């Protein structure tokens, strides 16, 4: 039964559908968060309230993840006593550092540059998995695939006048640190889930990370105003989104090479751009052609990374 599950999760079609579903959910977070800021009266420059917003979201995501995992296994999902240390480590990189640096950096740079720089997490993931933890080998096709995917992200975010190349440490620098932190969490999930349930790891790290962010946001003066049922629904949706997407992503990472899964991350900003146009009524104009071209590049990158060379062993 377990071997059949493992083979199914390693099936390229299953990986593609599941990873794209996760990226679609993460892509929907961009417009939904903006709607949530409006409903909860969170100003775009008030990043402490944004951190509080994120903390509540991830704390609830952790609760949902544990509940979902427990229903699936018909018992409370647990982490081995020897593996308890993994929870704060994952919480530090996957939730606390990633989102603290992201929200502060986002407040000091543009959404376009943030989206592009955030996608560098794919490169970081592949490099860390290849050179630091030795989980897989870096190949030319992986580099080419990542470059094509990154090119698609750049294209979908380019405006008519392009984007400036100015950099600041607390703006663009923080976004890159956030991307690096997420990359570290991706390779750690693969390593840690060899002996522990990835659903349990994801759930409990969300709870811990969410509590830390709530504390930081409240100490920093952050406030949230739940003025309607819609505002509560937004938080619950984002929490459920994180619970489902990160759980599925963690399971994919457990049974597949890091590069084969993380390269799909380039789809997230593309989905985000499309869904922002739909949900926020943002005018696409000539961007339709850019989105199509970006999807082609991202798809080519994904295909190249996921195509096995002759003689390449199954992972």
N, C-alpha and C positions, 0 to 999 in steps of 0.2 A: 504493500500500500504506500509506504513512505518512498520506495524507489520509483513507483509510478508517478507520485506527486513531484519528485525531483526531476524526472524526465520531462514531465509536462511543463514545469516552470522553465526548463532549459530550452524548450521548443522555441525556435526563432519567431514563429507567428504569435505565440503566447507572450513572449518578451515584448514584441512590437506593440501588440494591442494593449497590454497592461501598462507599459511604459508611456505610451501615447495618452492613455486614459489619465495617468497620474499627471502628466504635463498639461493636459487639458484642464484638469482641476486646479493645478497651480496657476495656470494662465488666467483662469476665471477669478483668482484671488485679487489680481491687480485692480480691475474695475469694482469688484465687490468691496474691497477695502476702501476705495475712494467714496463709494456710496455710504459705507459705514461711518467714515469720518464726518460726512455731512449730517447723517442721522444722529450721531453721538456728539455733535458740536465740537469736533476735534479740529483745531486749526492746523493748516499744513506746516506751520513753523513750530508747533508745539510738540516736539518729539518726545517729551516725557509722557504726555498723554497717549502718544502713539505707542510708546513702549508698554504702557499700562494696558492699552488695547490689545497689543500682541500677547502680553502675559496672560490676560484673561482667556484669550483665544487658545493658547497652547496648554494652559492648565486644563481647560475643558477638553481639549483634544486628547490629552493624556488619559483623562477619565473615560472618554469614549473608546479609546484604543484598548484599554484594559477590559472594558465591558465587552466589546466586540470579540476580542481574543478569548475571553473566558467563555463566551457563548459558543464560539467555534470549537473549543477544546472540552467544553462541558465541565470545566473546573477553572479556578482562579489561576491566571497565567502568572508564572513566577520566574525569577532569575535565581540561579544557583547561589548558595551562600558565598562560594568562592568568587562568583562573578558580580557581586553587588557593587564593587568598585567601578564597574563599567558604566553604571547609571550616571554618577556625577561627571565622569569624563565625557560621555556622550552629550549630557545636558549642557556642559560647558561649550562644546564645539558646535553641536547641531542646533541648539536653541539660544543660549545666552549670548555668546560672542557673535554668532552669525547675525542675530537680529538686533542686538544693541548697536553694533557697528553699521548694520544696514540702515536702520532708521535714522541714526545720527548723520550718516553720510548722505542719505537721500535728501535730508533737509538742506544740505549744502551743495547739491549739484542737481543736474537735470535728470528727469526720468529716462530720457534717451540714453545718456551716458551711463546711468546706473544699470539699465537693462543690458547694455553691451558689456560693461565691466563685470557684472554679476555672472555672465555666462562663461567667464574665464575659469569658473569652478570646474568645468569639464576638463580643461587642460591640467589644472592642479591635481584633480583626482587621478588622472592617468599617470602623471609624473610621480606622485606619491606612491601609487600602487606598484609602479614599475621599478623605481629607484630606491625608495625608502623601505617599504614593506616586502618588496620582491614577490608580489602576488601574481604578477604576469610580466611578459616581456613587451618592451616598447618596440613597435615596428613602424616602418615607413607608412604603411597603409593607415595605421591608427593616427599618425600625425596628419596625413593628408585629409582623412575623414574629419578630424577635429577642426582643421583649418577651413574646410568647406562649410561645416556647420557654423563656425564662428562668422564666416563671411556672410551667411544667410542672416544671422542675428544683426550684423552691422547694417546690412541693406534694408531690413525691415524697419530699422530705427532711424535711417537717414532722412532728414527733411530736405526741402529744396535747396537750402543753403549749406547742407552738410552739418557738421557739428564741430565746435571749437575743441582744440587739443589742450586747453589750459588744465592744470592739475593742482589740487590742494590736498594736503595730507588728511585733513578732517572731512573732506568731501569725497573725491574720487579714491583717495588712499584708503579710507574706511570701507568703501564698497569692495575694494580688492581684498582687504583683510577679511571681510565678511564672506567673500567667495572662497577664500582659502580655508576659512574655518569650516564651511559647508563641505568642501572637498575632503578635509581631514575626517569629518564625521562619516562620510560615505565609505571611505576605506576602513574605518574603524568598525562600522556596522558589519561589513563583510567578515572582518577578522573575528569580532566578538561573537557573531551569530554561529560560529562553528560549534560552540559549546552551549550557547544560550539561545532561547527563543527570541527572534528578532522583534516579534510583536510585543513581548514583555519589555524588552530593552527600549523600544520606541515609546511605549506608553508611559513607563515610569520616568524616563528622562524628560518627557514632555511635562509631566506633573512637577518635577523638581525645577526644570528650567522656567516653566511658567510662573511658579511661585517666586523665584528670584527676580524675574522681570516685573512682576506685580509690585514687589517690594521696592525695586529701583524706581519704577514709575511713580509710586505713591510718595516715596521720600523726596523725589525730585519735583513734586507738586502736580503730578498728572491727575486729571479728572475725566470721568466719563459720565454722560447724562443719558440714561435710557428713557427717552421721552415717548417711545412708541413700541408697539409689538414688532414693527419692522426692524428696529434697532436690535432687539433681542434675537430676532430671526437671523440677522446678519452675523452676529457673533456665533450663534449655534451652527450656522452653515459653514463658516470659516473653520470652526473647531472640528466639525465632522469631516470637512475637506482634508485638513491636515492629518486627522486620524487615519482615514482611509488611504490617502495618497502615500504618506510616509510608511505605513505598514506594508502596503504592496511593494513599494520601492525597496524596503528593507529585505523582503522575501526574495525579490529579484536579485539583489546584490548577494544574498547568501548563496545562491545556486549558479550565478553567472559571473564572468569576469567583470571587473569594475568598468572598464572602457566600453564593453558591450552594452551596459545599462546607462551609464552617465552620459553617453553621447546623445541620447534622446532628450537630455536636458535642453538642448538647443531649440526644441520645439516649444518650450514654455513661453518665451517672449513672443514667438510668432502667434501662438494661440491667444496670448494676452493682448496683442495688437488687434486681432480680429474681434475678440469678445468685448474689448473696450469700445470698438466702433458700434457694436450691436447694443450693448447694455448702457453705454454712456452717450449714445448718439453722436460719437465723434466722427467728423467728416473724413472719409477715406480719400475721396478724390482720385488722384493718379496713383495713390498708394496701393490700389488693387494689383497693379502690375508688379510692384515691388514685393508684395506679399507672395504672389505666385512664384516669382523668381527666388525669393528667400526660401520658400517651401521646397523648391527643386534642389537648391544647394544643400539645405539641411537634410533632405531625404537622401541625396547622394552620399553625404558624409556618413549618415547612419548605415547605409547599405555597405559602404566600403569598410567601415569598422566591423560590421557584423558578418562580412563574408570571409569564410575560412579559406586560407591558402592551402595548397596541396601539402599534405604531410603535417598539417597543424593538428595538434592533439585536441581532443575534446576536453573542456575544462570542467 
